[in-house]
Amino acid sequence: MKIIKTERHEVFDSSTNTFDFIEAQDVVIEHSLYTVSLYEMKYKVPFFTTIPVKGVNKDDLIKYVKCMDVNSVLDDRNITPELVMECVKYLGDPMTATTVRDEPSNKRRVSIMTNEVIYSSMAELGVPFECEHWHLNRLMTLLRVASARQQPPKKMTNSEILAQNRELNEQRKREMKTRG
């Protein structure tokens, strides 16, 4: 979760043709599997094909920002460009020091990634559903690490075996102080 402090700002109310002030407030947002499921449930579109892509539609992003709002205080009048930019920064934060190098053989092919696919992966890998409130990037990293750890060890190629044997022979020659 992240708390974003908004400033007091003026908005125009077109229905009354007047200017109103929106008071400063603390907005609590959460970018998690739970909020992705809220978004997909409400708008019936896959989050992963709508939001994370470059050139995202501003309206789609604002819809997701509203879903991230833990206390439901946001509406169209108090979502400022500054608030949206803070949310975008929060979306991109990896929230972990762990990096996973994906190999082509380790990737699962899913045509459309939805929250149910992620919940299924959590169940398969034994990740408790309480983690649905973790930052989504951190949860996805955990799932990738857990999946990679369950993979059988990668077999060495012939050239890797020969290089390893050559190194072992050189090491033994040094220890025994011989030339072969």
Phi, psi and omega per residue, in radians:
M1 nan 2.674 3.119
K2 -2.417 2.455 3.076
I3 -1.833 2.169 3.117
I4 -1.973 2.172 3.121
K5 -1.564 2.112 3.119
T6 -1.702 2.683 3.120
E7 -1.610 2.761 3.013
R8 -1.180 2.314 -3.117
H9 -2.552 2.821 -3.076
E10 -1.728 2.405 3.090
V11 -2.286 2.654 3.125
F12 -1.696 2.229 3.089
D13 -1.710 1.847 -3.064
S14 -1.235 -0.389 -3.139
S15 -1.258 -0.545 3.139
T16 -1.928 -0.054 -3.091
N17 0.980 0.721 3.135
T18 -2.314 2.849 3.046
F19 -1.733 2.387 3.084
D20 -2.111 2.833 3.066
F21 -1.945 2.351 3.015
I22 -1.772 2.157 -3.081
E23 -1.256 2.728 3.076
A24 -1.113 2.555 3.132
Q25 -2.708 2.875 3.034
D26 -1.722 2.108 3.134
V27 -1.839 2.152 3.119
V28 -1.710 2.096 -3.139
I29 -2.077 2.693 3.115
E30 -2.440 2.154 3.056
H31 -1.843 1.732 -3.030
S32 -2.525 3.055 3.069
L33 -1.070 -0.617 3.124
Y34 -1.079 -0.786 -3.127
T35 -1.239 -0.562 3.045
V36 -1.104 -0.728 3.129
S37 -1.145 -0.629 3.062
L38 -1.078 -0.780 3.140
Y39 -1.071 -0.856 -3.113
E40 -1.152 -0.614 3.126
M41 -1.179 -0.707 -3.077
K42 -1.337 -0.766 -3.000
Y43 -1.792 -0.150 3.071
K44 1.030 0.585 3.052
V45 -2.282 2.541 3.122
P46 -1.169 2.238 -3.133
F47 -1.039 -0.786 -3.000
F48 -1.221 -0.271 3.061
T49 -1.776 -0.067 -3.085
T50 -1.894 -0.899 -2.961
I51 -1.558 -0.927 -2.949
P52 -1.244 -0.087 -3.091
V53 -1.396 2.659 3.078
K54 -1.185 2.568 -3.116
G55 1.349 0.485 -3.124
V56 -1.060 2.512 3.102
N57 -1.153 2.262 -3.101
K58 -1.037 -0.684 -3.141
D59 -1.125 -0.695 3.104
D60 -1.129 -0.692 3.122
L61 -1.127 -0.749 3.125
I62 -1.133 -0.656 3.070
K63 -1.047 -0.739 -3.134
Y64 -1.234 -0.646 3.090
V65 -1.023 -0.703 3.098
K66 -1.116 -0.644 3.098
C67 -1.208 -0.532 3.129
M68 -1.301 -0.292 -3.087
D69 -1.225 1.860 -3.057
V70 -1.129 -0.708 -3.056
N71 -1.691 0.112 3.114
S72 0.910 0.859 3.118
V73 -1.787 -0.161 -3.068
L74 -1.551 2.440 2.950
D75 -2.463 -3.084 -3.073
D76 -1.070 -0.440 -3.079
R77 -1.366 -0.523 -3.052
N78 -1.917 0.239 3.014
I79 -1.622 1.870 -3.104
T80 -1.700 2.810 3.065
P81 -1.023 -0.598 3.122
E82 -1.143 -0.718 3.109
L83 -1.112 -0.761 3.125
V84 -1.084 -0.727 3.130
M85 -1.115 -0.696 3.075
E86 -1.097 -0.694 3.109
C87 -1.142 -0.704 3.129
V88 -1.108 -0.726 3.083
K89 -1.060 -0.752 -3.139
Y90 -1.126 -0.681 3.114
L91 -1.077 -0.645 -3.070
G92 -1.476 -0.151 -3.102
D93 -1.250 2.174 -3.114
P94 -1.202 -0.418 3.111
M95 1.049 0.378 3.112
T96 -2.780 2.752 3.061
A97 -1.615 -0.156 -3.095
T98 -1.309 2.378 2.999
T99 -2.180 2.510 -3.138
V100 -2.163 2.194 3.082
R101 -1.566 1.974 -3.140
D102 -1.377 2.320 3.024
E103 -1.835 2.567 -3.079
P104 -0.923 -0.603 -3.106
S105 -1.300 -0.354 -3.118
N106 -1.525 -0.185 -3.068
K107 -1.440 2.311 3.024
R108 -1.549 2.450 3.138
R109 -1.689 2.007 3.059
V110 -2.196 2.264 -3.057
S111 -1.163 -0.799 3.124
I112 -2.275 2.100 3.135
M113 -1.511 2.109 3.094
T114 -2.232 3.039 -3.135
N115 -1.091 -0.556 3.138
E116 -1.164 -0.604 3.093
V117 -1.124 -0.707 3.137
I118 -1.201 -0.749 3.083
Y119 -1.043 -0.676 3.104
S120 -1.091 -0.765 3.094
S121 -1.083 -0.691 3.108
M122 -1.062 -0.760 3.139
A123 -1.135 -0.785 -3.140
E124 -1.071 -0.662 -3.063
L125 -1.618 -0.015 3.108
G126 1.324 0.395 3.103
V127 -1.449 2.193 -3.099
P128 -1.126 2.533 -3.106
F129 -1.174 -0.230 3.056
E130 -1.090 -0.367 3.133
C131 -1.275 -0.056 3.125
E132 -1.106 -0.300 3.119
H133 -1.685 0.027 3.021
W134 -1.189 2.749 3.000
H135 -0.976 2.353 -3.017
L136 -1.027 -0.691 -3.137
N137 -1.107 -0.675 3.122
R138 -1.181 -0.741 3.110
L139 -1.092 -0.765 -3.136
M140 -1.116 -0.643 3.082
T141 -1.131 -0.750 3.101
L142 -1.043 -0.762 3.141
L143 -1.122 -0.690 3.118
R144 -1.161 -0.700 3.121
V145 -1.152 -0.817 -3.138
A146 -1.068 -0.721 3.124
S147 -1.144 -0.742 -3.141
A148 -1.137 -0.631 -3.126
R149 -1.233 -0.398 3.132
Q150 -1.501 -0.169 3.141
Q151 -1.285 2.517 3.065
P152 -1.146 2.686 3.136
P153 -1.028 2.520 -3.136
K154 -1.288 2.334 3.126
K155 -1.279 2.532 3.132
M156 -1.406 2.554 3.057
T157 -1.364 2.897 3.124
N158 -1.038 -0.716 -3.134
S159 -1.159 -0.621 3.092
E160 -1.173 -0.685 3.107
I161 -1.115 -0.795 3.130
L162 -1.090 -0.724 3.124
A163 -1.136 -0.717 3.123
Q164 -1.123 -0.773 3.129
N165 -1.111 -0.704 3.106
R166 -1.054 -0.786 3.133
E167 -1.118 -0.728 3.106
L168 -1.101 -0.731 3.112
N169 -1.102 -0.748 3.113
E170 -1.099 -0.697 3.140
Q171 -1.135 -0.752 3.137
R172 -1.156 -0.671 3.106
K173 -1.086 -0.705 3.121
R174 -1.149 -0.742 -3.119
E175 -1.168 -0.677 -3.097
M176 -1.543 -0.118 3.137
K177 0.983 0.860 3.104
T178 -2.204 2.997 3.107
R179 -1.832 0.062 3.101
G180 2.231 nan nan
